[in-house]
């Protein structure tokens, strides 16, 4: 049988491990976004720039919209869960992506002053 302080110590270490793993995952995602920003084509860049300029994290488009589909594949957008019309599907910018594309260096890459 473990003493009570040992169980508390184990729980604290588990929490710390979870925190560190989340921080590492966030760092990797931010790095991925920065790298992918360099390779966006004009239409993809224009769509992200429009979202940033309008301060909109969501928009609606056809479910098979080519620009949106490529940004989903690259991790910049997600399709909203639920049942919607294929012609009017909501797309979302994840929080970590939103923070990254609103940084001054990313705004410059998107052509926003």
Backbone as a chain_set.jsonl record, in Angstrom:
{"seq": "XXXXXXXXXXXXXXXXXXXXXXXXXXXXXXXXXXXXXXXXXXXXXXXXXXXXXXXXXXXXXXXXXXXXXXXXXXXXXXXXXXXXXXXXXXXXXXXXXXXXXXXXXXXXXXXXX", "coords": {"N": [[0.853, -1.17, 0.0], [0.553, 2.174, -0.908], [1.793, 5.178, 0.572], [-0.202, 8.116, 1.354], [0.985, 10.545, 0.394], [2.57, 9.644, -1.689], [0.763, 8.84, -3.629], [-0.384, 11.295, -4.213], [1.864, 12.598, -5.262], [2.318, 11.021, -7.558], [-0.031, 11.596, -9.015], [0.38, 14.327, -9.451], [2.65, 14.257, -11.089], [1.558, 12.915, -13.291], [-0.27, 14.845, -14.182], [1.506, 16.914, -14.856], [2.908, 15.676, -16.904], [0.874, 15.422, -18.835], [0.347, 18.131, -19.331], [2.816, 18.978, -20.436], [2.914, 17.375, -22.744], [0.751, 18.408, -24.179], [1.639, 21.026, -24.62], [3.829, 20.53, -26.266], [2.527, 19.405, -28.493], [1.012, 21.643, -29.306], [3.111, 23.41, -29.966], [4.246, 22.047, -32.14], [2.098, 22.145, -33.937], [1.829, 24.92, -34.362], [4.292, 25.421, -35.587], [3.953, 23.869, -37.896], [1.851, 25.298, -39.123], [3.115, 27.768, -39.641], [5.047, 26.938, -41.503], [3.406, 25.936, -43.557], [2.091, 28.245, -44.339], [3.887, 29.447, -46.03], [3.6, 28.055, -48.379], [1.087, 28.405, -49.457], [-1.318, 28.798, -52.074], [-2.474, 31.503, -54.216], [-5.331, 31.773, -54.041], [-5.972, 30.385, -51.679], [-4.503, 31.87, -49.829], [-5.792, 34.339, -50.143], [-8.356, 33.74, -49.151], [-7.847, 33.143, -46.423], [-6.727, 35.602, -45.689], [-8.924, 37.293, -46.036], [-10.626, 36.304, -44.027], [-9.128, 36.995, -41.744], [-8.943, 39.815, -42.009], [-11.66, 40.497, -41.813], [-12.142, 39.599, -39.317], [-13.355, 37.1, -38.795], [-14.005, 33.913, -37.704], [-15.43, 31.908, -38.745], [-17.097, 30.695, -41.683], [-19.294, 30.18, -44.483], [-19.598, 27.767, -47.064], [-19.747, 25.824, -50.116], [-19.76, 22.308, -49.564], [-17.866, 20.91, -50.993], [-16.087, 22.793, -51.777], [-13.225, 23.864, -53.38], [-11.042, 25.518, -52.515], [-11.51, 25.673, -49.748], [-11.425, 22.963, -49.104], [-8.739, 22.26, -49.556], [-7.525, 23.814, -47.608], [-8.606, 22.653, -45.347], [-7.407, 20.148, -45.515], [-4.772, 20.892, -45.063], [-4.862, 21.691, -42.458], [-5.688, 24.234, -41.686], [-8.373, 24.862, -41.592], [-11.495, 23.556, -40.305], [-14.276, 21.417, -40.875], [-17.532, 22.057, -39.78], [-19.204, 20.022, -37.414], [-22.182, 18.121, -37.808], [-25.458, 18.344, -39.359], [-25.926, 19.764, -42.384], [-26.723, 21.774, -45.275], [-25.246, 20.731, -48.317], [-24.522, 22.772, -49.942], [-24.139, 24.912, -48.333], [-22.181, 24.858, -46.132], [-20.787, 25.105, -42.873], [-17.566, 26.291, -42.09], [-14.716, 26.3, -39.945], [-12.136, 28.125, -38.258], [-9.651, 26.748, -36.416], [-8.765, 27.481, -32.975], [-5.956, 27.589, -32.361], [-4.852, 27.937, -34.881], [-6.057, 30.332, -35.593], [-4.897, 32.135, -33.761], [-2.271, 32.001, -34.633], [-2.345, 32.883, -37.359], [-3.019, 35.486, -37.004], [-0.831, 36.739, -36.043], [1.711, 39.281, -36.397], [3.778, 38.62, -38.292], [2.626, 36.545, -39.782], [0.35, 37.845, -40.775], [1.587, 39.615, -42.503], [2.613, 37.834, -44.404], [0.231, 37.007, -45.461], [-0.488, 39.202, -46.811], [-1.58, 41.35, -45.499], [-1.652, 44.49, -44.04]], "CA": [[0.0, 0.0, 0.0], [1.338, 3.407, -1.012], [1.392, 6.25, 1.487], [-1.004, 9.141, 0.672], [1.796, 11.531, -0.321], [3.068, 9.022, -2.912], [-0.33, 8.9, -4.597], [-0.464, 12.699, -4.611], [3.02, 12.853, -6.119], [2.059, 10.352, -8.838], [-1.06, 12.384, -9.708], [0.997, 15.58, -9.893], [3.508, 13.924, -12.22], [0.683, 12.625, -14.427], [-0.767, 16.135, -14.661], [2.624, 17.606, -15.48], [3.171, 14.982, -18.168], [-0.189, 15.81, -19.762], [0.59, 19.533, -19.676], [3.974, 19.042, -21.329], [2.565, 16.775, -24.043], [-0.12, 19.368, -24.877], [2.49, 22.131, -25.055], [4.618, 20.034, -27.398], [1.61, 19.294, -29.627], [0.717, 23.013, -29.752], [4.309, 23.931, -30.615], [4.362, 21.403, -33.448], [1.038, 22.653, -34.802], [2.2, 26.292, -34.743], [5.393, 25.308, -36.545], [3.336, 23.372, -39.132], [1.101, 26.407, -39.725], [4.088, 28.725, -40.189], [5.643, 26.361, -42.716], [2.379, 25.838, -44.59], [1.794, 29.591, -44.839], [4.827, 29.737, -47.117], [3.277, 27.292, -49.587], [-0.292, 28.63, -49.887], [-1.492, 29.445, -53.375], [-3.128, 32.803, -54.112], [-6.725, 31.675, -53.59], [-5.967, 29.996, -50.27], [-4.014, 33.039, -49.087], [-6.854, 35.353, -50.18], [-9.437, 33.334, -48.243], [-7.391, 33.355, -45.04], [-6.575, 37.045, -45.488], [-10.274, 37.845, -45.886], [-11.109, 35.937, -42.689], [-8.396, 37.795, -40.753], [-9.367, 41.218, -42.131], [-13.043, 40.626, -41.33], [-12.175, 39.035, -37.96], [-14.355, 36.03, -38.809], [-13.426, 32.588, -37.551], [-16.291, 30.956, -39.44], [-17.732, 31.12, -42.926], [-20.057, 29.108, -45.119], [-19.279, 27.521, -48.46], [-20.138, 24.483, -50.534], [-18.978, 21.288, -48.861], [-16.757, 20.471, -51.836], [-15.357, 23.988, -52.208], [-11.834, 23.458, -53.546], [-10.152, 26.296, -51.629], [-11.734, 25.259, -48.36], [-10.988, 21.574, -48.946], [-7.282, 22.203, -49.417], [-7.176, 24.382, -46.302], [-8.953, 21.614, -44.365], [-6.357, 19.128, -45.599], [-3.538, 21.45, -44.507], [-5.058, 21.939, -41.032], [-6.069, 25.613, -41.415], [-9.824, 24.917, -41.372], [-12.218, 22.322, -40.026], [-15.693, 21.455, -41.215], [-18.369, 21.947, -38.586], [-19.934, 18.768, -37.281], [-23.628, 18.277, -37.833], [-26.159, 18.143, -40.623], [-26.127, 21.034, -43.07], [-26.835, 21.66, -46.719], [-23.948, 20.617, -48.984], [-24.26, 24.045, -50.605], [-23.988, 25.951, -47.322], [-21.563, 24.151, -45.005], [-19.925, 25.978, -42.066], [-16.152, 25.976, -41.872], [-14.201, 26.987, -38.755], [-10.698, 28.234, -38.071], [-9.33, 26.339, -35.035], [-8.181, 28.542, -32.142], [-4.494, 27.681, -32.478], [-4.584, 28.493, -36.208], [-6.488, 31.727, -35.548], [-3.861, 32.901, -33.065], [-1.049, 32.036, -35.449], [-2.494, 33.705, -38.575], [-3.187, 36.886, -36.596], [0.476, 37.294, -35.643], [2.168, 40.236, -37.409], [4.533, 38.0, -39.392], [1.675, 35.795, -40.61], [-0.467, 38.832, -41.48], [2.409, 40.121, -43.608], [2.653, 36.772, -45.421], [-1.089, 36.957, -46.08], [-0.68, 40.452, -47.546], [-2.37, 42.279, -44.683], [-0.777, 45.472, -43.368]], "C": [[0.905, 1.242, 0.0], [0.876, 4.42, 0.025], [0.651, 7.347, 0.702], [-0.172, 10.151, -0.114], [2.337, 10.956, -1.637], [2.003, 9.08, -4.002], [-0.49, 10.332, -5.103], [0.674, 13.059, -5.562], [2.822, 12.224, -7.502], [1.044, 11.146, -9.648], [-0.481, 13.703, -10.231], [1.895, 15.335, -11.107], [2.692, 13.588, -13.466], [0.141, 13.918, -15.036], [0.301, 16.92, -15.388], [2.949, 16.984, -16.843], [2.129, 15.355, -19.223], [0.002, 17.241, -20.231], [1.732, 19.671, -20.679], [3.623, 18.477, -22.695], [1.644, 17.699, -24.84], [0.691, 20.547, -25.412], [3.324, 21.729, -26.27], [3.738, 19.928, -28.642], [1.252, 20.673, -30.179], [1.913, 23.617, -30.483], [4.456, 23.345, -32.019], [3.31, 21.918, -34.422], [1.354, 24.076, -35.26], [3.323, 26.285, -35.781], [4.869, 24.83, -37.904], [2.602, 24.501, -39.866], [2.056, 27.411, -40.358], [4.72, 28.211, -41.475], [4.637, 26.319, -43.86], [2.0, 27.204, -45.152], [2.665, 29.956, -46.031], [4.393, 29.107, -48.434], [1.841, 27.492, -50.08], [-0.332, 29.223, -51.289], [-2.301, 30.73, -53.173], [-4.546, 32.738, -53.576], [-6.812, 31.302, -52.114], [-5.536, 31.17, -49.4], [-5.104, 34.115, -49.024], [-7.983, 35.016, -49.216], [-9.038, 33.557, -46.786], [-7.239, 34.842, -44.728], [-7.933, 37.7, -45.274], [-10.812, 37.539, -44.488], [-10.433, 36.789, -41.615], [-8.845, 39.248, -40.809], [-10.761, 41.438, -41.558], [-13.21, 40.138, -39.892], [-13.289, 37.999, -37.82], [-13.648, 34.689, -38.71], [-14.258, 31.528, -38.261], [-16.783, 31.56, -40.742], [-18.457, 29.916, -43.51], [-19.665, 29.005, -46.582], [-19.823, 26.143, -48.832], [-19.222, 23.476, -49.856], [-17.765, 20.861, -49.673], [-15.985, 21.656, -52.415], [-13.862, 23.679, -52.225], [-10.883, 24.2, -52.607], [-10.283, 25.832, -50.187], [-11.218, 23.836, -48.136], [-9.477, 21.474, -48.788], [-6.835, 22.788, -48.081], [-7.551, 23.433, -45.168], [-7.839, 20.567, -44.339], [-5.05, 19.612, -44.978], [-3.661, 21.764, -43.017], [-5.454, 23.362, -40.678], [-7.551, 25.758, -41.091], [-10.328, 23.548, -40.936], [-13.653, 22.502, -40.492], [-16.492, 21.278, -39.928], [-19.074, 20.599, -38.587], [-21.424, 19.062, -37.318], [-24.19, 18.009, -39.207], [-26.481, 19.495, -41.218], [-26.341, 20.75, -44.551], [-25.439, 21.567, -47.313], [-23.55, 21.924, -49.661], [-23.962, 25.171, -49.621], [-23.419, 25.336, -46.045], [-20.681, 25.105, -44.208], [-18.511, 25.413, -41.917], [-15.66, 26.847, -40.719], [-12.68, 27.054, -38.797], [-10.414, 27.82, -36.623], [-8.594, 27.452, -34.282], [-6.675, 28.692, -32.337], [-4.099, 28.269, -33.832], [-4.927, 29.977, -36.211], [-5.424, 32.601, -34.881], [-2.625, 33.058, -33.943], [-1.206, 32.938, -36.67], [-2.76, 35.171, -38.252], [-1.899, 37.508, -36.076], [0.956, 38.228, -36.742], [2.933, 39.603, -38.577], [3.618, 37.217, -40.328], [0.785, 36.752, -41.399], [0.299, 39.402, -42.684], [2.467, 39.108, -44.748], [1.317, 36.656, -46.155], [-1.391, 38.236, -46.865], [-1.535, 41.46, -46.825], [-1.407, 43.212, -43.949], [-1.035, 45.517, -41.896]], "O": [[1.859, 1.352, 0.77], [-0.316, 4.505, 0.319], [0.866, 7.485, -0.502], [-0.589, 10.573, -1.192], [2.541, 11.7, -2.596], [2.312, 9.34, -5.165], [-0.707, 10.549, -6.295], [0.459, 13.752, -6.557], [3.136, 12.853, -8.513], [1.236, 11.348, -10.846], [-0.82, 14.138, -11.331], [1.894, 16.128, -12.049], [3.089, 13.938, -14.578], [0.099, 14.067, -16.257], [0.033, 17.526, -16.425], [3.229, 17.694, -17.809], [2.477, 15.579, -20.383], [-0.166, 17.53, -21.416], [1.615, 20.404, -21.661], [4.006, 19.055, -23.712], [1.753, 17.761, -26.065], [0.456, 21.011, -26.528], [3.496, 22.521, -27.197], [4.159, 20.321, -29.73], [1.194, 20.852, -31.396], [1.742, 24.267, -31.514], [4.756, 24.066, -32.971], [3.598, 22.106, -35.604], [1.164, 24.401, -36.433], [3.298, 27.058, -36.738], [5.296, 25.332, -38.944], [2.721, 24.638, -41.083], [1.833, 27.857, -41.483], [4.904, 28.969, -42.427], [4.977, 26.631, -45.002], [1.626, 27.309, -46.32], [2.238, 30.682, -46.929], [4.784, 29.583, -49.501], [1.417, 26.822, -51.021], [0.509, 30.046, -51.65], [-2.759, 31.003, -52.064], [-4.929, 33.559, -52.743], [-7.639, 31.847, -51.383], [-6.136, 31.432, -48.358], [-5.314, 34.73, -47.979], [-8.51, 35.899, -48.539], [-9.818, 34.104, -46.006], [-7.581, 35.289, -43.634], [-8.072, 38.572, -44.417], [-11.387, 38.413, -43.838], [-11.09, 37.251, -40.682], [-9.103, 39.855, -39.769], [-11.015, 42.444, -40.897], [-14.292, 40.252, -39.316], [-14.06, 38.018, -36.86], [-12.792, 34.367, -39.534], [-13.837, 30.376, -38.366], [-16.872, 32.78, -40.885], [-18.254, 28.781, -43.079], [-19.431, 30.01, -47.252], [-20.297, 25.396, -47.976], [-18.051, 23.759, -49.605], [-16.74, 20.487, -49.102], [-15.307, 21.521, -53.434], [-13.296, 23.278, -51.208], [-10.022, 23.586, -51.977], [-9.287, 25.626, -49.495], [-10.639, 23.543, -47.09], [-8.987, 20.69, -47.974], [-5.87, 22.308, -47.486], [-6.881, 23.411, -44.135], [-7.387, 20.155, -43.271], [-4.299, 18.81, -44.423], [-2.658, 22.073, -42.374], [-5.554, 23.689, -39.495], [-7.94, 26.689, -40.385], [-9.682, 22.525, -41.163], [-14.178, 23.616, -40.498], [-16.157, 20.44, -39.09], [-19.487, 20.101, -39.634], [-21.865, 20.133, -36.903], [-23.5, 17.516, -40.099], [-27.222, 20.282, -40.628], [-26.16, 19.624, -45.014], [-24.532, 22.261, -46.854], [-22.37, 22.155, -49.923], [-23.574, 26.266, -50.03], [-24.085, 25.297, -45.011], [-19.898, 25.848, -44.8], [-18.31, 24.227, -41.655], [-16.118, 27.974, -40.534], [-12.022, 26.149, -39.31], [-10.891, 28.475, -35.697], [-7.89, 28.261, -34.886], [-6.176, 29.81, -32.465], [-3.124, 29.015, -33.923], [-4.183, 30.789, -36.761], [-5.094, 33.676, -35.381], [-2.012, 34.125, -33.984], [-0.287, 33.691, -36.99], [-2.729, 36.012, -39.149], [-1.882, 38.682, -35.708], [0.645, 38.003, -37.912], [2.753, 40.009, -39.725], [3.819, 37.23, -41.542], [0.494, 36.5, -42.569], [-0.28, 39.637, -43.744], [2.381, 39.479, -45.919], [1.271, 36.258, -47.319], [-2.435, 38.337, -47.51], [-2.148, 42.326, -47.449], [-0.457, 42.757, -43.313], [-0.392, 46.283, -41.179]]}, "num_chains": 1, "name": "protein.A"}
